[in-house]
Amino acid sequence: MFSHVVIFWTDPTNANGAEDLLAGMEKYLKPIPGVVHYHAGRMEPSHRPVVDQSYQVALNLVFKDKQAQDDYQVHPLHIDFVEKVFKKVCQKVVIYDFSS
């Protein structure tokens, strides 16, 4: 399995940034072939100081292998997401990729 975890910080001047980002993920990313598991959502507040609460949205995708994730990266829907949604609403992104 190959996990692709993406943490997004939206532009604070865009009040609808998180909603637009989540809607864009549903429209553009969820239907891409090769995604075994799709999970996206808003940061969940925590009383634990070890939990990062500085971001707004996270995306967790699981693929069968790295090649499936590589194919996802160049898929036209992923490129549309980056151009039409991500670049308009995000200030920062951090990505964690790992496999088992």
DRENLO-62384 format. One record per residue: residue number from 0; residue in one letter; x, y, z of N, C-alpha, C in turn. Coordinates in Angstrom, 1 decimal. Atoms other than C-alpha are relative to their C-alpha. Layout:
BEGIN
<site resi="NUM" resn="A" n_X="X" n_Y="Y" n_Z="Z" ca_X="X" ca_Y="Y" ca_Z="Z" c_X="X" c_Y="Y" c_Z="Z"/>
...
***
This chain:
BEGIN
<site resi="0" resn="M" n_X="0.8" n_Y="-1.2" n_Z="0.0" ca_X="0.0" ca_Y="0.0" ca_Z="0.0" c_X="0.9" c_Y="1.2" c_Z="0.0"/>
<site resi="1" resn="F" n_X="-0.7" n_Y="-1.3" n_Z="0.1" ca_X="1.1" ca_Y="3.6" ca_Z="-0.7" c_X="-1.0" c_Y="1.1" c_Z="0.5"/>
<site resi="2" resn="S" n_X="0.8" n_Y="-1.0" n_Z="-0.6" ca_X="-0.3" ca_Y="6.4" ca_Z="1.4" c_X="0.5" c_Y="1.4" c_Z="-0.4"/>
<site resi="3" resn="H" n_X="-0.3" n_Y="-1.3" n_Z="0.4" ca_X="-0.4" ca_Y="10.0" ca_Z="0.2" c_X="-0.8" c_Y="1.0" c_Z="0.9"/>
<site resi="4" resn="V" n_X="0.6" n_Y="-0.9" n_Z="-1.0" ca_X="-1.2" ca_Y="12.5" ca_Z="3.0" c_X="0.3" c_Y="1.4" c_Z="-0.3"/>
<site resi="5" resn="V" n_X="-0.3" n_Y="-1.3" n_Z="0.4" ca_X="-1.6" ca_Y="16.1" ca_Z="2.1" c_X="-0.7" c_Y="1.0" c_Z="1.0"/>
<site resi="6" resn="I" n_X="0.5" n_Y="-1.0" n_Z="-1.0" ca_X="-2.0" ca_Y="19.0" ca_Z="4.6" c_X="-0.1" c_Y="1.3" c_Z="-0.7"/>
<site resi="7" resn="F" n_X="0.2" n_Y="-1.3" n_Z="0.7" ca_X="-3.4" ca_Y="22.3" ca_Z="3.3" c_X="-0.3" c_Y="1.1" c_Z="1.0"/>
<site resi="8" resn="W" n_X="0.3" n_Y="-1.3" n_Z="-0.7" ca_X="-3.3" ca_Y="25.8" ca_Z="4.7" c_X="-0.6" c_Y="0.9" c_Z="-1.1"/>
<site resi="9" resn="T" n_X="0.7" n_Y="-0.9" n_Z="1.0" ca_X="-5.9" ca_Y="28.0" ca_Z="2.9" c_X="0.3" c_Y="1.4" c_Z="0.3"/>
<site resi="10" resn="D" n_X="-0.2" n_Y="-1.5" n_Z="-0.1" ca_X="-5.6" ca_Y="31.7" ca_Z="2.3" c_X="-1.0" c_Y="0.6" c_Z="1.0"/>
<site resi="11" resn="P" n_X="1.0" n_Y="-0.5" n_Z="-1.0" ca_X="-7.1" ca_Y="33.4" ca_Z="5.4" c_X="-0.9" c_Y="1.1" c_Z="-0.5"/>
<site resi="12" resn="T" n_X="0.9" n_Y="-1.1" n_Z="0.5" ca_X="-8.5" ca_Y="36.2" ca_Z="3.2" c_X="-1.2" c_Y="-0.6" c_Z="-0.8"/>
<site resi="13" resn="N" n_X="1.0" n_Y="0.7" n_Z="0.8" ca_X="-10.7" ca_Y="33.6" ca_Z="1.4" c_X="-0.9" c_Y="-0.7" c_Z="1.0"/>
<site resi="14" resn="A" n_X="0.9" n_Y="0.5" n_Z="-1.0" ca_X="-13.6" ca_Y="32.9" ca_Z="3.8" c_X="-0.5" c_Y="-1.4" c_Z="-0.3"/>
<site resi="15" resn="N" n_X="0.6" n_Y="1.3" n_Z="0.5" ca_X="-14.8" ca_Y="29.9" ca_Z="1.7" c_X="1.1" c_Y="-0.9" c_Z="-0.4"/>
<site resi="16" resn="G" n_X="-1.1" n_Y="0.8" n_Z="0.5" ca_X="-11.3" ca_Y="28.5" ca_Z="1.1" c_X="-0.1" c_Y="-1.5" c_Z="0.3"/>
<site resi="17" resn="A" n_X="0.1" n_Y="1.4" n_Z="-0.3" ca_X="-11.8" ca_Y="25.2" ca_Z="3.0" c_X="-1.1" c_Y="-0.7" c_Z="-0.7"/>
<site resi="18" resn="E" n_X="1.1" n_Y="0.6" n_Z="0.6" ca_X="-15.2" ca_Y="24.6" ca_Z="1.6" c_X="0.3" c_Y="-0.2" c_Z="-1.5"/>
<site resi="19" resn="D" n_X="-0.3" n_Y="0.1" n_Z="1.4" ca_X="-14.0" ca_Y="25.3" ca_Z="-2.0" c_X="1.1" c_Y="-1.1" c_Z="-0.2"/>
<site resi="20" resn="L" n_X="-1.0" n_Y="1.0" n_Z="0.1" ca_X="-11.0" ca_Y="23.0" ca_Z="-1.4" c_X="-0.6" c_Y="-1.4" c_Z="0.1"/>
<site resi="21" resn="L" n_X="0.7" n_Y="1.3" n_Z="-0.2" ca_X="-13.1" ca_Y="20.1" ca_Z="-0.1" c_X="-0.9" c_Y="-0.3" c_Z="-1.2"/>
<site resi="22" resn="A" n_X="0.9" n_Y="0.2" n_Z="1.2" ca_X="-15.6" ca_Y="20.5" ca_Z="-3.0" c_X="0.8" c_Y="-0.4" c_Z="-1.2"/>
<site resi="23" resn="G" n_X="-0.9" n_Y="0.3" n_Z="1.1" ca_X="-12.7" ca_Y="20.5" ca_Z="-5.5" c_X="0.6" c_Y="-1.4" c_Z="0.1"/>
<site resi="24" resn="M" n_X="-0.5" n_Y="1.3" n_Z="-0.2" ca_X="-11.3" ca_Y="17.4" ca_Z="-4.0" c_X="-1.0" c_Y="-1.1" c_Z="-0.4"/>
<site resi="25" resn="E" n_X="1.1" n_Y="0.9" n_Z="0.3" ca_X="-14.6" ca_Y="15.6" ca_Z="-4.3" c_X="-0.2" c_Y="-0.1" c_Z="-1.5"/>
<site resi="26" resn="K" n_X="0.2" n_Y="-0.1" n_Z="1.4" ca_X="-15.0" ca_Y="16.8" ca_Z="-7.9" c_X="1.1" c_Y="-0.6" c_Z="-0.8"/>
<site resi="27" resn="Y" n_X="-1.1" n_Y="0.3" n_Z="0.8" ca_X="-11.5" ca_Y="16.3" ca_Z="-9.2" c_X="0.9" c_Y="-1.2" c_Z="0.4"/>
<site resi="28" resn="L" n_X="-1.0" n_Y="1.0" n_Z="-0.5" ca_X="-9.5" ca_Y="13.9" ca_Z="-7.0" c_X="-0.7" c_Y="-1.3" c_Z="0.3"/>
<site resi="29" resn="K" n_X="0.7" n_Y="1.3" n_Z="-0.4" ca_X="-12.0" ca_Y="11.3" ca_Z="-5.7" c_X="-0.2" c_Y="-0.9" c_Z="-1.1"/>
<site resi="30" resn="P" n_X="0.3" n_Y="0.9" n_Z="1.1" ca_X="-12.9" ca_Y="9.9" ca_Z="-9.1" c_X="1.2" c_Y="-0.5" c_Z="-0.8"/>
<site resi="31" resn="I" n_X="-1.2" n_Y="0.4" n_Z="0.8" ca_X="-9.3" ca_Y="9.4" ca_Z="-10.3" c_X="0.2" c_Y="-1.5" c_Z="0.2"/>
<site resi="32" resn="P" n_X="-0.3" n_Y="1.5" n_Z="-0.1" ca_X="-8.6" ca_Y="5.7" ca_Z="-11.1" c_X="1.2" c_Y="-0.3" c_Z="0.9"/>
<site resi="33" resn="G" n_X="-1.1" n_Y="0.4" n_Z="-0.8" ca_X="-6.3" ca_Y="3.9" ca_Z="-8.7" c_X="-0.1" c_Y="0.4" c_Z="1.5"/>
<site resi="34" resn="V" n_X="0.2" n_Y="-0.4" n_Z="-1.4" ca_X="-7.5" ca_Y="5.6" ca_Z="-5.5" c_X="-0.8" c_Y="-1.2" c_Z="0.7"/>
<site resi="35" resn="V" n_X="0.6" n_Y="1.1" n_Z="-0.7" ca_X="-8.2" ca_Y="2.7" ca_Z="-3.1" c_X="-0.8" c_Y="0.5" c_Z="1.2"/>
<site resi="36" resn="H" n_X="0.7" n_Y="-0.6" n_Z="-1.1" ca_X="-9.2" ca_Y="4.9" ca_Z="-0.2" c_X="0.1" c_Y="1.5" c_Z="-0.1"/>
<site resi="37" resn="Y" n_X="0.0" n_Y="-1.5" n_Z="0.0" ca_X="-10.2" ca_Y="8.6" ca_Z="-0.1" c_X="-0.6" c_Y="0.5" c_Z="1.3"/>
<site resi="38" resn="H" n_X="0.5" n_Y="-0.6" n_Z="-1.2" ca_X="-10.6" ca_Y="10.6" ca_Z="3.0" c_X="0.5" c_Y="1.4" c_Z="0.1"/>
<site resi="39" resn="A" n_X="-0.4" n_Y="-1.4" n_Z="-0.1" ca_X="-10.7" ca_Y="14.4" ca_Z="3.2" c_X="-0.9" c_Y="0.7" c_Z="1.0"/>
<site resi="40" resn="G" n_X="0.8" n_Y="-0.7" n_Z="-1.0" ca_X="-11.8" ca_Y="16.8" ca_Z="5.9" c_X="0.7" c_Y="1.1" c_Z="0.6"/>
<site resi="41" resn="R" n_X="-0.6" n_Y="-1.2" n_Z="-0.7" ca_X="-11.3" ca_Y="19.8" ca_Z="8.0" c_X="0.8" c_Y="-0.4" c_Z="1.3"/>
<site resi="42" resn="M" n_X="-0.8" n_Y="0.2" n_Z="-1.2" ca_X="-8.8" ca_Y="20.0" ca_Z="10.9" c_X="-1.0" c_Y="-0.1" c_Z="1.2"/>
<site resi="43" resn="E" n_X="0.9" n_Y="0.3" n_Z="-1.2" ca_X="-10.4" ca_Y="18.6" ca_Z="14.1" c_X="0.8" c_Y="0.6" c_Z="1.2"/>
<site resi="44" resn="P" n_X="-0.6" n_Y="-0.5" n_Z="-1.2" ca_X="-9.6" ca_Y="20.7" ca_Z="17.2" c_X="0.3" c_Y="-1.0" c_Z="1.0"/>
<site resi="45" resn="S" n_X="-0.4" n_Y="1.0" n_Z="-1.0" ca_X="-7.9" ca_Y="18.9" ca_Z="20.0" c_X="0.5" c_Y="0.8" c_Z="1.2"/>
<site resi="46" resn="H" n_X="-0.6" n_Y="-0.5" n_Z="-1.2" ca_X="-7.0" ca_Y="19.6" ca_Z="23.6" c_X="1.4" c_Y="-0.4" c_Z="0.2"/>
<site resi="47" resn="R" n_X="-1.4" n_Y="0.5" n_Z="-0.1" ca_X="-3.7" ca_Y="17.8" ca_Z="23.1" c_X="1.0" c_Y="0.9" c_Z="-0.7"/>
<site resi="48" resn="P" n_X="-0.9" n_Y="-1.0" n_Z="0.6" ca_X="-0.8" ca_Y="20.2" ca_Z="22.5" c_X="0.9" c_Y="-0.7" c_Z="-1.1"/>
<site resi="49" resn="V" n_X="-0.8" n_Y="0.6" n_Z="1.0" ca_X="1.0" ca_Y="17.6" ca_Z="20.4" c_X="-0.7" c_Y="-0.1" c_Z="-1.4"/>
<site resi="50" resn="V" n_X="0.7" n_Y="0.0" n_Z="1.2" ca_X="-1.7" ca_Y="17.8" ca_Z="17.7" c_X="0.1" c_Y="1.3" c_Z="-0.7"/>
<site resi="51" resn="D" n_X="-0.1" n_Y="-1.2" n_Z="0.8" ca_X="-1.0" ca_Y="20.3" ca_Z="14.9" c_X="-1.4" c_Y="0.5" c_Z="-0.3"/>
<site resi="52" resn="Q" n_X="1.3" n_Y="-0.5" n_Z="0.3" ca_X="-4.0" ca_Y="22.6" ca_Z="14.6" c_X="0.1" c_Y="1.3" c_Z="-0.8"/>
<site resi="53" resn="S" n_X="-0.3" n_Y="-1.2" n_Z="0.8" ca_X="-2.5" ca_Y="25.2" ca_Z="12.3" c_X="-0.6" c_Y="-0.1" c_Z="-1.4"/>
<site resi="54" resn="Y" n_X="0.5" n_Y="0.2" n_Z="1.4" ca_X="-3.9" ca_Y="23.8" ca_Z="9.0" c_X="-1.5" c_Y="0.0" c_Z="0.0"/>
<site resi="55" resn="Q" n_X="1.5" n_Y="-0.1" n_Z="0.1" ca_X="-7.5" ca_Y="23.9" ca_Z="7.7" c_X="-0.5" c_Y="-1.3" c_Z="-0.6"/>
<site resi="56" resn="V" n_X="0.5" n_Y="1.1" n_Z="0.6" ca_X="-7.9" ca_Y="20.8" ca_Z="5.5" c_X="1.1" c_Y="-1.1" c_Z="-0.2"/>
<site resi="57" resn="A" n_X="-0.9" n_Y="1.1" n_Z="0.3" ca_X="-6.3" ca_Y="17.3" ca_Z="5.1" c_X="-0.6" c_Y="-0.9" c_Z="-0.9"/>
<site resi="58" resn="L" n_X="0.4" n_Y="1.0" n_Z="1.0" ca_X="-6.4" ca_Y="14.7" ca_Z="2.4" c_X="0.8" c_Y="-1.2" c_Z="0.3"/>
<site resi="59" resn="N" n_X="-0.7" n_Y="1.3" n_Z="-0.2" ca_X="-5.5" ca_Y="11.0" ca_Z="2.9" c_X="-0.5" c_Y="-0.9" c_Z="-1.1"/>
<site resi="60" resn="L" n_X="0.3" n_Y="0.9" n_Z="1.1" ca_X="-5.3" ca_Y="8.9" ca_Z="-0.2" c_X="0.8" c_Y="-1.2" c_Z="0.1"/>
<site resi="61" resn="V" n_X="-0.7" n_Y="1.3" n_Z="0.0" ca_X="-4.3" ca_Y="5.2" ca_Z="-0.4" c_X="-0.1" c_Y="-0.6" c_Z="-1.4"/>
<site resi="62" resn="F" n_X="-0.1" n_Y="0.7" n_Z="1.3" ca_X="-3.1" ca_Y="3.5" ca_Z="-3.5" c_X="0.6" c_Y="-1.4" c_Z="0.2"/>
<site resi="63" resn="K" n_X="-0.5" n_Y="1.4" n_Z="-0.1" ca_X="-2.2" ca_Y="-0.1" ca_Z="-4.2" c_X="1.5" c_Y="0.0" c_Z="0.0"/>
<site resi="64" resn="D" n_X="-1.4" n_Y="-0.1" n_Z="0.0" ca_X="1.4" ca_Y="0.9" ca_Z="-4.9" c_X="0.5" c_Y="1.4" c_Z="-0.5"/>
<site resi="65" resn="K" n_X="-0.5" n_Y="-1.3" n_Z="0.4" ca_X="3.7" ca_Y="3.8" ca_Z="-5.8" c_X="-0.3" c_Y="0.4" c_Z="-1.4"/>
<site resi="66" resn="Q" n_X="0.3" n_Y="-0.3" n_Z="1.4" ca_X="3.1" ca_Y="3.5" ca_Z="-9.5" c_X="-1.4" c_Y="0.5" c_Z="-0.2"/>
<site resi="67" resn="A" n_X="1.4" n_Y="-0.5" n_Z="0.1" ca_X="-0.7" ca_Y="4.0" ca_Z="-9.0" c_X="0.0" c_Y="1.5" c_Z="0.5"/>
<site resi="68" resn="Q" n_X="-0.1" n_Y="-1.4" n_Z="-0.4" ca_X="0.2" ca_Y="7.2" ca_Z="-7.1" c_X="0.7" c_Y="0.9" c_Z="-1.0"/>
<site resi="69" resn="D" n_X="-0.7" n_Y="-0.7" n_Z="1.1" ca_X="2.6" ca_Y="8.3" ca_Z="-9.8" c_X="-1.0" c_Y="0.3" c_Z="-1.1"/>
<site resi="70" resn="D" n_X="1.0" n_Y="-0.2" n_Z="1.1" ca_X="-0.2" ca_Y="7.8" ca_Z="-12.4" c_X="-1.0" c_Y="1.1" c_Z="0.4"/>
<site resi="71" resn="Y" n_X="1.0" n_Y="-0.9" n_Z="-0.5" ca_X="-2.6" ca_Y="9.8" ca_Z="-10.2" c_X="0.6" c_Y="1.5" c_Z="-0.1"/>
<site resi="72" resn="Q" n_X="-0.6" n_Y="-1.4" n_Z="0.0" ca_X="-0.1" ca_Y="12.8" ca_Z="-10.1" c_X="-0.1" c_Y="0.6" c_Z="-1.4"/>
<site resi="73" resn="V" n_X="0.0" n_Y="-0.5" n_Z="1.4" ca_X="-0.2" ca_Y="13.2" ca_Z="-13.9" c_X="-1.4" c_Y="-0.1" c_Z="-0.6"/>
<site resi="74" resn="H" n_X="1.4" n_Y="0.2" n_Z="0.6" ca_X="-3.9" ca_Y="12.4" ca_Z="-14.4" c_X="-0.6" c_Y="1.4" c_Z="-0.2"/>
<site resi="75" resn="P" n_X="0.6" n_Y="-1.3" n_Z="0.4" ca_X="-5.8" ca_Y="15.3" ca_Z="-16.1" c_X="-0.9" c_Y="0.6" c_Z="1.1"/>
<site resi="76" resn="L" n_X="0.8" n_Y="-0.5" n_Z="-1.1" ca_X="-8.2" ca_Y="15.6" ca_Z="-13.2" c_X="0.8" c_Y="0.6" c_Z="1.2"/>
<site resi="77" resn="H" n_X="-0.9" n_Y="-0.6" n_Z="-1.0" ca_X="-5.4" ca_Y="16.1" ca_Z="-10.7" c_X="0.6" c_Y="1.3" c_Z="-0.4"/>
<site resi="78" resn="I" n_X="-0.5" n_Y="-1.2" n_Z="0.5" ca_X="-3.9" ca_Y="18.7" ca_Z="-12.9" c_X="-1.0" c_Y="1.1" c_Z="0.0"/>
<site resi="79" resn="D" n_X="1.1" n_Y="-1.0" n_Z="-0.1" ca_X="-7.3" ca_Y="20.5" ca_Z="-13.1" c_X="-0.2" c_Y="0.4" c_Z="1.4"/>
<site resi="80" resn="F" n_X="0.1" n_Y="-0.4" n_Z="-1.4" ca_X="-7.5" ca_Y="20.4" ca_Z="-9.3" c_X="1.0" c_Y="1.0" c_Z="0.4"/>
<site resi="81" resn="V" n_X="-1.1" n_Y="-0.9" n_Z="-0.4" ca_X="-4.1" ca_Y="22.0" ca_Z="-8.9" c_X="-0.3" c_Y="1.4" c_Z="-0.6"/>
<site resi="82" resn="E" n_X="0.2" n_Y="-1.3" n_Z="0.7" ca_X="-4.9" ca_Y="24.7" ca_Z="-11.5" c_X="-1.2" c_Y="0.8" c_Z="0.4"/>
<site resi="83" resn="K" n_X="1.2" n_Y="-0.6" n_Z="-0.2" ca_X="-8.5" ca_Y="25.4" ca_Z="-10.8" c_X="-0.5" c_Y="0.2" c_Z="1.4"/>
<site resi="84" resn="V" n_X="0.4" n_Y="-0.1" n_Z="-1.5" ca_X="-8.8" ca_Y="24.9" ca_Z="-7.0" c_X="1.2" c_Y="0.4" c_Z="0.9"/>
<site resi="85" resn="F" n_X="-1.1" n_Y="-0.1" n_Z="-0.9" ca_X="-5.5" ca_Y="24.5" ca_Z="-5.2" c_X="0.7" c_Y="1.4" c_Z="-0.1"/>
<site resi="86" resn="K" n_X="-0.7" n_Y="-1.2" n_Z="0.2" ca_X="-3.7" ca_Y="27.5" ca_Z="-6.7" c_X="-0.8" c_Y="1.3" c_Z="0.4"/>
<site resi="87" resn="K" n_X="0.8" n_Y="-1.1" n_Z="-0.3" ca_X="-6.7" ca_Y="29.7" ca_Z="-6.0" c_X="-0.3" c_Y="0.2" c_Z="1.5"/>
<site resi="88" resn="V" n_X="0.4" n_Y="-0.1" n_Z="-1.4" ca_X="-7.3" ca_Y="28.9" ca_Z="-2.3" c_X="1.1" c_Y="-0.4" c_Z="1.0"/>
<site resi="89" resn="C" n_X="-1.0" n_Y="0.4" n_Z="-1.0" ca_X="-4.1" ca_Y="27.6" ca_Z="-0.7" c_X="1.2" c_Y="0.9" c_Z="0.0"/>
<site resi="90" resn="Q" n_X="-1.2" n_Y="-0.7" n_Z="-0.2" ca_X="-1.1" ca_Y="29.3" ca_Z="0.7" c_X="1.2" c_Y="-0.9" c_Z="0.2"/>
<site resi="91" resn="K" n_X="-1.1" n_Y="0.9" n_Z="-0.4" ca_X="0.9" ca_Y="26.3" ca_Z="1.8" c_X="-0.6" c_Y="-1.5" c_Z="-0.1"/>
<site resi="92" resn="V" n_X="0.3" n_Y="1.4" n_Z="-0.1" ca_X="0.9" ca_Y="22.5" ca_Z="1.5" c_X="1.2" c_Y="-0.8" c_Z="0.5"/>
<site resi="93" resn="V" n_X="-1.1" n_Y="1.0" n_Z="-0.4" ca_X="2.9" ca_Y="19.7" ca_Z="3.1" c_X="-0.5" c_Y="-1.4" c_Z="-0.3"/>
<site resi="94" resn="I" n_X="0.3" n_Y="1.3" n_Z="0.4" ca_X="2.9" ca_Y="16.2" ca_Z="1.8" c_X="0.8" c_Y="-1.1" c_Z="0.7"/>
<site resi="95" resn="Y" n_X="-0.6" n_Y="1.2" n_Z="-0.6" ca_X="3.7" ca_Y="12.9" ca_Z="3.5" c_X="-0.3" c_Y="-1.2" c_Z="-0.8"/>
<site resi="96" resn="D" n_X="0.2" n_Y="1.3" n_Z="0.8" ca_X="4.1" ca_Y="9.8" ca_Z="1.3" c_X="0.8" c_Y="-1.1" c_Z="0.7"/>
<site resi="97" resn="F" n_X="-0.7" n_Y="1.2" n_Z="-0.6" ca_X="4.9" ca_Y="6.4" ca_Z="2.8" c_X="-0.7" c_Y="-1.3" c_Z="-0.6"/>
<site resi="98" resn="S" n_X="0.5" n_Y="1.2" n_Z="0.5" ca_X="4.5" ca_Y="2.8" ca_Z="1.8" c_X="0.3" c_Y="-1.1" c_Z="1.0"/>
<site resi="99" resn="S" n_X="-0.2" n_Y="1.2" n_Z="-0.8" ca_X="4.3" ca_Y="-0.6" ca_Z="3.4" c_X="0.2" c_Y="-1.2" c_Z="-0.8"/>
***
